[in-house]
């Protein structure tokens, strides 16, 4: 899971200026929120990562926030007329 997080973080920073549009938003699988591993962990909701020619689901998980951050702003789908939907990544605040 740590490797997945590192890859996703690198991708999110790299692709922050790029938008990949789709006509139909993909559907995330239903995942049950488990108990936090510790009081320091914060739930990171579903994310989507552009890979090749489609968005790939990044499952929700518990994560210890980076230093000096405590709140997680969830990612969300945004629609742009005539172009379609694109994913706005979540981030730490």
Biopython code that builds the backbone (N, CA, C, O; Angstrom):
import numpy as np
from Bio.PDB.StructureBuilder import StructureBuilder

atoms = [
    (1, "UNK", "N", (0.834, -1.181, 0.000)),
    (1, "UNK", "CA", (0.000, 0.000, 0.000)),
    (1, "UNK", "C", (0.886, 1.255, 0.000)),
    (1, "UNK", "O", (0.549, 2.246, -0.647)),
    (2, "UNK", "N", (1.998, 1.217, 0.711)),
    (2, "UNK", "CA", (2.906, 2.370, 0.760)),
    (2, "UNK", "C", (3.413, 2.719, -0.632)),
    (2, "UNK", "O", (3.470, 3.893, -1.000)),
    (3, "UNK", "N", (3.782, 1.701, -1.408)),
    (3, "UNK", "CA", (4.277, 1.934, -2.767)),
    (3, "UNK", "C", (3.180, 2.574, -3.610)),
    (3, "UNK", "O", (3.454, 3.492, -4.384)),
    (4, "UNK", "N", (1.957, 2.108, -3.472)),
    (4, "UNK", "CA", (0.824, 2.672, -4.200)),
    (4, "UNK", "C", (0.660, 4.151, -3.856)),
    (4, "UNK", "O", (0.416, 4.978, -4.734)),
    (5, "UNK", "N", (0.795, 4.471, -2.584)),
    (5, "UNK", "CA", (0.684, 5.860, -2.153)),
    (5, "UNK", "C", (1.770, 6.729, -2.752)),
    (5, "UNK", "O", (1.498, 7.844, -3.198)),
    (6, "UNK", "N", (2.989, 6.234, -2.766)),
    (6, "UNK", "CA", (4.109, 6.992, -3.333)),
    (6, "UNK", "C", (3.861, 7.234, -4.822)),
    (6, "UNK", "O", (4.043, 8.347, -5.317)),
    (7, "UNK", "N", (3.446, 6.187, -5.528)),
    (7, "UNK", "CA", (3.175, 6.326, -6.960)),
    (7, "UNK", "C", (2.052, 7.312, -7.220)),
    (7, "UNK", "O", (2.138, 8.142, -8.124)),
    (8, "UNK", "N", (0.995, 7.214, -6.419)),
    (8, "UNK", "CA", (-0.126, 8.126, -6.610)),
    (8, "UNK", "C", (0.287, 9.562, -6.321)),
    (8, "UNK", "O", (-0.090, 10.468, -7.064)),
    (9, "UNK", "N", (1.049, 9.787, -5.262)),
    (9, "UNK", "CA", (1.503, 11.132, -4.911)),
    (9, "UNK", "C", (2.360, 11.711, -6.025)),
    (9, "UNK", "O", (2.197, 12.873, -6.399)),
    (10, "UNK", "N", (3.264, 10.912, -6.553)),
    (10, "UNK", "CA", (4.122, 11.377, -7.649)),
    (10, "UNK", "C", (3.268, 11.717, -8.863)),
    (10, "UNK", "O", (3.494, 12.729, -9.526)),
    (11, "UNK", "N", (2.292, 10.873, -9.149)),
    (11, "UNK", "CA", (1.421, 11.131, -10.287)),
    (11, "UNK", "C", (0.614, 12.404, -10.069)),
    (11, "UNK", "O", (0.512, 13.233, -10.973)),
    (12, "UNK", "N", (0.041, 12.567, -8.881)),
    (12, "UNK", "CA", (-0.798, 13.721, -8.598)),
    (12, "UNK", "C", (-0.014, 15.019, -8.759)),
    (12, "UNK", "O", (-0.543, 16.004, -9.272)),
    (13, "UNK", "N", (1.226, 15.024, -8.329)),
    (13, "UNK", "CA", (2.037, 16.224, -8.467)),
    (13, "UNK", "C", (2.391, 16.457, -9.931)),
    (13, "UNK", "O", (2.428, 17.598, -10.393)),
    (14, "UNK", "N", (2.649, 15.385, -10.651)),
    (14, "UNK", "CA", (3.043, 15.473, -12.050)),
    (14, "UNK", "C", (1.889, 15.879, -12.949)),
    (14, "UNK", "O", (2.076, 16.641, -13.898)),
    (15, "UNK", "N", (0.711, 15.382, -12.659)),
    (15, "UNK", "CA", (-0.431, 15.598, -13.544)),
    (15, "UNK", "C", (-1.336, 16.726, -13.078)),
    (15, "UNK", "O", (-2.411, 16.926, -13.643)),
    (16, "UNK", "N", (-0.922, 17.466, -12.059)),
    (16, "UNK", "CA", (-1.800, 18.481, -11.512)),
    (16, "UNK", "C", (-2.202, 19.528, -12.549)),
    (16, "UNK", "O", (-3.299, 20.080, -12.466)),
    (17, "UNK", "N", (-1.350, 19.806, -13.506)),
    (17, "UNK", "CA", (-1.667, 20.814, -14.512)),
    (17, "UNK", "C", (-2.403, 20.204, -15.705)),
    (17, "UNK", "O", (-2.940, 20.944, -16.529)),
    (18, "UNK", "N", (-2.443, 18.901, -15.816)),
    (18, "UNK", "CA", (-3.092, 18.237, -16.940)),
    (18, "UNK", "C", (-4.473, 17.760, -16.528)),
    (18, "UNK", "O", (-4.687, 17.317, -15.400)),
    (19, "UNK", "N", (-5.402, 17.859, -17.465)),
    (19, "UNK", "CA", (-6.742, 17.338, -17.237)),
    (19, "UNK", "C", (-7.034, 16.309, -18.300)),
    (19, "UNK", "O", (-6.772, 16.523, -19.483)),
    (20, "UNK", "N", (-7.582, 15.180, -17.865)),
    (20, "UNK", "CA", (-7.954, 14.117, -18.775)),
    (20, "UNK", "C", (-9.465, 13.967, -18.706)),
    (20, "UNK", "O", (-10.011, 13.634, -17.655)),
    (21, "UNK", "N", (-10.132, 14.207, -19.808)),
    (21, "UNK", "CA", (-11.588, 14.217, -19.853)),
    (21, "UNK", "C", (-12.154, 12.864, -20.301)),
    (21, "UNK", "O", (-11.590, 12.178, -21.154)),
    (22, "UNK", "N", (-13.290, 12.512, -19.692)),
    (22, "UNK", "CA", (-14.023, 11.313, -20.095)),
    (22, "UNK", "C", (-15.491, 11.694, -20.250)),
    (22, "UNK", "O", (-15.976, 12.614, -19.592)),
    (23, "UNK", "N", (-16.190, 10.980, -21.124)),
    (23, "UNK", "CA", (-17.614, 11.251, -21.325)),
    (23, "UNK", "C", (-18.449, 10.757, -20.141)),
    (23, "UNK", "O", (-19.408, 11.410, -19.730)),
    (24, "UNK", "N", (-18.072, 9.605, -19.604)),
    (24, "UNK", "CA", (-18.803, 8.997, -18.491)),
    (24, "UNK", "C", (-17.833, 8.759, -17.346)),
    (24, "UNK", "O", (-16.785, 8.140, -17.528)),
    (25, "UNK", "N", (-18.187, 9.253, -16.167)),
    (25, "UNK", "CA", (-17.330, 9.041, -14.995)),
    (25, "UNK", "C", (-17.338, 7.562, -14.614)),
    (25, "UNK", "O", (-18.392, 6.927, -14.632)),
    (26, "UNK", "N", (-16.176, 7.008, -14.271)),
    (26, "UNK", "CA", (-16.163, 5.608, -13.829)),
    (26, "UNK", "C", (-16.819, 5.474, -12.452)),
    (26, "UNK", "O", (-16.921, 6.441, -11.696)),
    (27, "UNK", "N", (-17.246, 4.282, -12.157)),
    (27, "UNK", "CA", (-17.895, 4.000, -10.880)),
    (27, "UNK", "C", (-16.922, 3.299, -9.951)),
    (27, "UNK", "O", (-16.272, 2.327, -10.336)),
    (28, "UNK", "N", (-16.822, 3.795, -8.728)),
    (28, "UNK", "CA", (-15.930, 3.185, -7.735)),
    (28, "UNK", "C", (-16.621, 1.994, -7.079)),
    (28, "UNK", "O", (-17.834, 2.013, -6.869)),
    (29, "UNK", "N", (-15.850, 0.964, -6.756)),
    (29, "UNK", "CA", (-16.437, -0.155, -6.019)),
    (29, "UNK", "C", (-16.795, 0.295, -4.603)),
    (29, "UNK", "O", (-16.211, 1.247, -4.085)),
    (30, "UNK", "N", (-17.743, -0.384, -3.987)),
    (30, "UNK", "CA", (-18.134, -0.075, -2.614)),
    (30, "UNK", "C", (-17.092, -0.674, -1.677)),
    (30, "UNK", "O", (-16.799, -1.868, -1.736)),
    (31, "UNK", "N", (-16.540, 0.171, -0.812)),
    (31, "UNK", "CA", (-15.529, -0.286, 0.144)),
    (31, "UNK", "C", (-15.970, 0.147, 1.537)),
    (31, "UNK", "O", (-16.343, 1.300, 1.751)),
    (32, "UNK", "N", (-15.924, -0.783, 2.471)),
    (32, "UNK", "CA", (-16.345, -0.506, 3.843)),
    (32, "UNK", "C", (-15.199, 0.149, 4.597)),
    (32, "UNK", "O", (-14.068, -0.338, 4.588)),
    (33, "UNK", "N", (-15.513, 1.255, 5.244)),
    (33, "UNK", "CA", (-14.510, 1.974, 6.035)),
    (33, "UNK", "C", (-14.219, 1.171, 7.291)),
    (33, "UNK", "O", (-15.124, 0.858, 8.064)),
    (34, "UNK", "N", (-12.960, 0.841, 7.487)),
    (34, "UNK", "CA", (-12.549, 0.062, 8.645)),
    (34, "UNK", "C", (-12.204, 0.984, 9.807)),
    (34, "UNK", "O", (-12.219, 2.208, 9.675)),
    (35, "UNK", "N", (-11.900, 0.384, 10.924)),
    (35, "UNK", "CA", (-11.495, 1.160, 12.096)),
    (35, "UNK", "C", (-10.097, 1.729, 11.875)),
    (35, "UNK", "O", (-9.239, 1.068, 11.290)),
    (36, "UNK", "N", (-9.871, 2.947, 12.339)),
    (36, "UNK", "CA", (-8.565, 3.589, 12.188)),
    (36, "UNK", "C", (-7.493, 2.798, 12.934)),
    (36, "UNK", "O", (-7.719, 2.355, 14.060)),
    (37, "UNK", "N", (-6.317, 2.617, 12.306)),
    (37, "UNK", "CA", (-5.230, 1.900, 12.965)),
    (37, "UNK", "C", (-4.731, 2.612, 14.216)),
    (37, "UNK", "O", (-4.227, 1.972, 15.139)),
    (38, "UNK", "N", (-4.873, 3.947, 14.249)),
    (38, "UNK", "CA", (-4.463, 4.726, 15.417)),
    (38, "UNK", "C", (-5.221, 6.045, 15.397)),
    (38, "UNK", "O", (-5.827, 6.393, 14.384)),
    (39, "UNK", "N", (-5.196, 6.784, 16.502)),
    (39, "UNK", "CA", (-5.858, 8.097, 16.526)),
    (39, "UNK", "C", (-5.201, 9.110, 15.575)),
    (39, "UNK", "O", (-5.795, 10.141, 15.260)),
    (40, "UNK", "N", (-3.995, 8.819, 15.126)),
    (40, "UNK", "CA", (-3.268, 9.726, 14.229)),
    (40, "UNK", "C", (-3.652, 9.561, 12.762)),
    (40, "UNK", "O", (-3.329, 10.420, 11.942)),
    (41, "UNK", "N", (-4.322, 8.492, 12.425)),
    (41, "UNK", "CA", (-4.662, 8.213, 11.028)),
    (41, "UNK", "C", (-5.905, 8.990, 10.585)),
    (41, "UNK", "O", (-6.828, 9.221, 11.366)),
    (42, "UNK", "N", (-5.900, 9.387, 9.310)),
    (42, "UNK", "CA", (-7.021, 10.091, 8.686)),
    (42, "UNK", "C", (-7.465, 9.267, 7.478)),
    (42, "UNK", "O", (-6.640, 8.730, 6.739)),
    (43, "UNK", "N", (-8.767, 9.178, 7.292)),
    (43, "UNK", "CA", (-9.325, 8.429, 6.165)),
    (43, "UNK", "C", (-9.137, 9.221, 4.880)),
    (43, "UNK", "O", (-9.557, 10.374, 4.787)),
    (44, "UNK", "N", (-8.507, 8.602, 3.895)),
    (44, "UNK", "CA", (-8.316, 9.200, 2.576)),
    (44, "UNK", "C", (-9.325, 8.524, 1.656)),
    (44, "UNK", "O", (-9.245, 7.321, 1.405)),
    (45, "UNK", "N", (-10.273, 9.309, 1.158)),
    (45, "UNK", "CA", (-11.357, 8.777, 0.334)),
    (45, "UNK", "C", (-10.844, 8.297, -1.026)),
    (45, "UNK", "O", (-9.678, 8.489, -1.371)),
    (46, "UNK", "N", (-11.743, 7.668, -1.790)),
    (46, "UNK", "CA", (-11.416, 7.197, -3.141)),
    (46, "UNK", "C", (-10.731, 8.294, -3.942)),
    (46, "UNK", "O", (-11.063, 9.472, -3.811)),
    (47, "UNK", "N", (-9.791, 7.903, -4.756)),
    (47, "UNK", "CA", (-9.136, 8.806, -5.695)),
    (47, "UNK", "C", (-9.138, 8.109, -7.052)),
    (47, "UNK", "O", (-9.408, 6.912, -7.147)),
    (48, "UNK", "N", (-8.836, 8.866, -8.091)),
    (48, "UNK", "CA", (-8.737, 8.328, -9.435)),
    (48, "UNK", "C", (-7.439, 8.808, -10.049)),
    (48, "UNK", "O", (-7.055, 9.966, -9.882)),
    (49, "UNK", "N", (-6.769, 7.925, -10.754)),
    (49, "UNK", "CA", (-5.484, 8.239, -11.368)),
    (49, "UNK", "C", (-5.558, 7.918, -12.849)),
    (49, "UNK", "O", (-6.025, 6.846, -13.236)),
    (50, "UNK", "N", (-5.098, 8.845, -13.677)),
    (50, "UNK", "CA", (-5.116, 8.633, -15.124)),
    (50, "UNK", "C", (-3.961, 7.718, -15.498)),
    (50, "UNK", "O", (-2.803, 8.019, -15.210)),
    (51, "UNK", "N", (-4.278, 6.600, -16.139)),
    (51, "UNK", "CA", (-3.239, 5.653, -16.548)),
    (51, "UNK", "C", (-3.515, 5.218, -17.979)),
    (51, "UNK", "O", (-4.483, 4.510, -18.256)),
    (52, "UNK", "N", (-2.646, 5.657, -18.881)),
    (52, "UNK", "CA", (-2.804, 5.286, -20.289)),
    (52, "UNK", "C", (-3.939, 6.023, -20.950)),
    (52, "UNK", "O", (-3.785, 7.162, -21.392)),
    (53, "UNK", "N", (-5.100, 5.360, -21.017)),
    (53, "UNK", "CA", (-6.245, 5.956, -21.699)),
    (53, "UNK", "C", (-7.502, 5.952, -20.839)),
    (53, "UNK", "O", (-8.609, 6.105, -21.356)),
    (54, "UNK", "N", (-7.336, 5.777, -19.526)),
    (54, "UNK", "CA", (-8.514, 5.735, -18.654)),
    (54, "UNK", "C", (-8.133, 6.087, -17.218)),
    (54, "UNK", "O", (-6.956, 6.122, -16.858)),
    (55, "UNK", "N", (-9.155, 6.346, -16.413)),
    (55, "UNK", "CA", (-8.946, 6.574, -14.994)),
    (55, "UNK", "C", (-8.946, 5.233, -14.273)),
    (55, "UNK", "O", (-9.771, 4.363, -14.550)),
    (56, "UNK", "N", (-8.023, 5.085, -13.357)),
    (56, "UNK", "CA", (-7.937, 3.869, -12.552)),
    (56, "UNK", "C", (-8.277, 4.230, -11.104)),
    (56, "UNK", "O", (-7.816, 5.244, -10.580)),
    (57, "UNK", "N", (-9.076, 3.397, -10.480)),
    (57, "UNK", "CA", (-9.511, 3.631, -9.104)),
    (57, "UNK", "C", (-8.358, 3.422, -8.126)),
    (57, "UNK", "O", (-7.638, 2.427, -8.205)),
    (58, "UNK", "N", (-8.192, 4.367, -7.206)),
    (58, "UNK", "CA", (-7.230, 4.237, -6.103)),
    (58, "UNK", "C", (-8.083, 4.096, -4.853)),
    (58, "UNK", "O", (-8.738, 5.054, -4.443)),
    (59, "UNK", "N", (-8.087, 2.911, -4.237)),
    (59, "UNK", "CA", (-8.999, 2.652, -3.116)),
    (59, "UNK", "C", (-8.764, 3.574, -1.923)),
    (59, "UNK", "O", (-7.648, 4.041, -1.696)),
    (60, "UNK", "N", (-9.840, 3.831, -1.160)),
    (60, "UNK", "CA", (-9.687, 4.620, 0.055)),
    (60, "UNK", "C", (-8.844, 3.856, 1.072)),
    (60, "UNK", "O", (-8.752, 2.630, 1.020)),
    (61, "UNK", "N", (-8.239, 4.587, 1.987)),
    (61, "UNK", "CA", (-7.352, 3.947, 2.968)),
    (61, "UNK", "C", (-7.076, 4.912, 4.114)),
    (61, "UNK", "O", (-7.394, 6.099, 4.042)),
    (62, "UNK", "N", (-6.479, 4.375, 5.168)),
    (62, "UNK", "CA", (-6.058, 5.194, 6.301)),
    (62, "UNK", "C", (-4.629, 5.655, 6.060)),
    (62, "UNK", "O", (-3.800, 4.899, 5.555)),
    (63, "UNK", "N", (-4.349, 6.900, 6.425)),
    (63, "UNK", "CA", (-3.017, 7.450, 6.214)),
    (63, "UNK", "C", (-2.677, 8.420, 7.356)),
    (63, "UNK", "O", (-3.549, 9.131, 7.856)),
    (64, "UNK", "N", (-1.414, 8.438, 7.756)),
    (64, "UNK", "CA", (-0.953, 9.429, 8.725)),
    (64, "UNK", "C", (-0.655, 10.700, 7.926)),
    (64, "UNK", "O", (0.118, 10.653, 6.970)),
    (65, "UNK", "N", (-1.254, 11.833, 8.302)),
    (65, "UNK", "CA", (-1.054, 13.067, 7.535)),
    (65, "UNK", "C", (0.408, 13.501, 7.513)),
    (65, "UNK", "O", (1.164, 13.214, 8.441)),
    (66, "UNK", "N", (0.797, 14.192, 6.450)),
    (66, "UNK", "CA", (2.148, 14.751, 6.410)),
    (66, "UNK", "C", (2.312, 15.767, 7.543)),
    (66, "UNK", "O", (1.329, 16.295, 8.064)),
    (67, "UNK", "N", (3.527, 16.025, 7.905)),
    (67, "UNK", "CA", (3.812, 16.975, 8.974)),
    (67, "UNK", "C", (3.122, 18.320, 8.696)),
    (67, "UNK", "O", (3.100, 18.794, 7.560)),
    (68, "UNK", "N", (2.571, 18.910, 9.729)),
    (68, "UNK", "CA", (1.882, 20.208, 9.699)),
    (68, "UNK", "C", (0.546, 20.180, 8.949)),
    (68, "UNK", "O", (0.003, 21.235, 8.622)),
    (69, "UNK", "N", (0.020, 19.004, 8.678)),
    (69, "UNK", "CA", (-1.291, 18.883, 8.034)),
    (69, "UNK", "C", (-2.146, 17.949, 8.878)),
    (69, "UNK", "O", (-1.639, 17.019, 9.506)),
    (70, "UNK", "N", (-3.446, 18.207, 8.885)),
    (70, "UNK", "CA", (-4.338, 17.323, 9.632)),
    (70, "UNK", "C", (-5.624, 17.022, 8.865)),
    (70, "UNK", "O", (-6.266, 15.997, 9.092)),
    (71, "UNK", "N", (-5.989, 17.917, 7.963)),
    (71, "UNK", "CA", (-7.250, 17.755, 7.235)),
    (71, "UNK", "C", (-7.004, 17.303, 5.805)),
    (71, "UNK", "O", (-6.061, 17.740, 5.145)),
    (72, "UNK", "N", (-7.867, 16.427, 5.351)),
    (72, "UNK", "CA", (-7.809, 15.928, 3.983)),
    (72, "UNK", "C", (-8.995, 16.486, 3.206)),
    (72, "UNK", "O", (-10.145, 16.314, 3.607)),
    (73, "UNK", "N", (-8.712, 17.149, 2.103)),
    (73, "UNK", "CA", (-9.758, 17.628, 1.206)),
    (73, "UNK", "C", (-9.948, 16.542, 0.158)),
    (73, "UNK", "O", (-9.016, 16.205, -0.573)),
    (74, "UNK", "N", (-11.149, 15.999, 0.087)),
    (74, "UNK", "CA", (-11.422, 14.887, -0.828)),
    (74, "UNK", "C", (-11.409, 15.343, -2.282)),
    (74, "UNK", "O", (-11.799, 16.467, -2.598)),
    (75, "UNK", "N", (-10.955, 14.457, -3.158)),
    (75, "UNK", "CA", (-11.009, 14.721, -4.590)),
    (75, "UNK", "C", (-12.450, 14.640, -5.066)),
    (75, "UNK", "O", (-13.321, 14.139, -4.355)),
    (76, "UNK", "N", (-12.695, 15.134, -6.270)),
    (76, "UNK", "CA", (-14.063, 15.119, -6.794)),
    (76, "UNK", "C", (-14.044, 15.218, -8.317)),
    (76, "UNK", "O", (-13.067, 15.653, -8.926)),
    (77, "UNK", "N", (-15.147, 14.803, -8.899)),
    (77, "UNK", "CA", (-15.323, 14.905, -10.344)),
    (77, "UNK", "C", (-15.866, 16.278, -10.688)),
    (77, "UNK", "O", (-16.744, 16.799, -10.000)),
    (78, "UNK", "N", (-15.344, 16.860, -11.751)),
    (78, "UNK", "CA", (-15.822, 18.146, -12.234)),
    (78, "UNK", "C", (-16.210, 17.986, -13.704)),
    (78, "UNK", "O", (-15.561, 17.260, -14.456)),
    (79, "UNK", "N", (-17.267, 18.669, -14.091)),
    (79, "UNK", "CA", (-17.753, 18.574, -15.464)),
    (79, "UNK", "C", (-17.516, 19.891, -16.173)),
    (79, "UNK", "O", (-17.775, 20.962, -15.625)),
    (80, "UNK", "N", (-17.028, 19.802, -17.384)),
    (80, "UNK", "CA", (-16.822, 20.979, -18.217)),
    (80, "UNK", "C", (-17.635, 20.776, -19.487)),
    (80, "UNK", "O", (-17.480, 19.777, -20.190)),
    (81, "UNK", "N", (-18.496, 21.732, -19.764)),
    (81, "UNK", "CA", (-19.371, 21.651, -20.936)),
    (81, "UNK", "C", (-18.580, 21.365, -22.209)),
    (81, "UNK", "O", (-17.538, 21.973, -22.451)),
    (82, "UNK", "N", (-19.080, 20.443, -23.013)),
    (82, "UNK", "CA", (-18.499, 20.042, -24.306)),
    (82, "UNK", "C", (-17.167, 19.303, -24.203)),
    (82, "UNK", "O", (-16.641, 18.858, -25.224)),
    (83, "UNK", "N", (-16.615, 19.161, -23.019)),
    (83, "UNK", "CA", (-15.352, 18.417, -22.887)),
    (83, "UNK", "C", (-15.523, 17.148, -22.082)),
    (83, "UNK", "O", (-14.857, 16.149, -22.353)),
    (84, "UNK", "N", (-16.402, 17.170, -21.098)),
    (84, "UNK", "CA", (-16.650, 15.983, -20.299)),
    (84, "UNK", "C", (-16.273, 16.172, -18.838)),
    (84, "UNK", "O", (-16.252, 17.285, -18.313)),
    (85, "UNK", "N", (-15.973, 15.037, -18.199)),
    (85, "UNK", "CA", (-15.660, 15.015, -16.776)),
    (85, "UNK", "C", (-14.159, 14.830, -16.583)),
    (85, "UNK", "O", (-13.502, 14.149, -17.370)),
    (86, "UNK", "N", (-13.627, 15.440, -15.533)),
    (86, "UNK", "CA", (-12.236, 15.193, -15.154)),
    (86, "UNK", "C", (-12.123, 15.154, -13.638)),
    (86, "UNK", "O", (-12.950, 15.727, -12.929)),
    (87, "UNK", "N", (-11.102, 14.479, -13.152)),
    (87, "UNK", "CA", (-10.895, 14.288, -11.724)),
    (87, "UNK", "C", (-10.031, 15.402, -11.158)),
    (87, "UNK", "O", (-8.972, 15.718, -11.702)),
    (88, "UNK", "N", (-10.491, 15.998, -10.056)),
    (88, "UNK", "CA", (-9.713, 16.983, -9.311)),
    (88, "UNK", "C", (-9.182, 16.246, -8.087)),
    (88, "UNK", "O", (-9.965, 15.889, -7.206)),
    (89, "UNK", "N", (-7.863, 16.006, -8.007)),
    (89, "UNK", "CA", (-7.296, 15.197, -6.921)),
    (89, "UNK", "C", (-7.489, 15.820, -5.543)),
    (89, "UNK", "O", (-7.530, 17.040, -5.386)),
    (90, "UNK", "N", (-7.605, 14.943, -4.554)),
    (90, "UNK", "CA", (-7.664, 15.385, -3.167)),
    (90, "UNK", "C", (-6.277, 15.856, -2.730)),
    (90, "UNK", "O", (-5.274, 15.607, -3.399)),
    (91, "UNK", "N", (-6.253, 16.548, -1.580)),
    (91, "UNK", "CA", (-4.963, 17.028, -1.077)),
    (91, "UNK", "C", (-5.040, 17.287, 0.433)),
    (91, "UNK", "O", (-6.122, 17.375, 1.014)),
    (92, "UNK", "N", (-3.895, 17.404, 1.029)),
    (92, "UNK", "CA", (-3.794, 17.707, 2.460)),
    (92, "UNK", "C", (-3.836, 19.205, 2.667)),
    (92, "UNK", "O", (-3.305, 19.975, 1.868)),
    (93, "UNK", "N", (-4.471, 19.603, 3.744)),
    (93, "UNK", "CA", (-4.598, 21.022, 4.054)),
    (93, "UNK", "C", (-4.079, 21.291, 5.443)),
    (93, "UNK", "O", (-4.097, 22.434, 5.898)),
]
sb = StructureBuilder()
sb.init_structure("model")
sb.init_model(0)
sb.init_chain("A")
sb.init_seg("    ")
for serial, (resi, resn, name, xyz) in enumerate(atoms, 1):
    if name == "N":
        sb.init_residue(resn, " ", resi, " ")
    sb.init_atom(name, np.array(xyz, "f"), 0.0, 1.0, " ", f" {name:<3s}", serial, name[0])
structure = sb.get_structure()
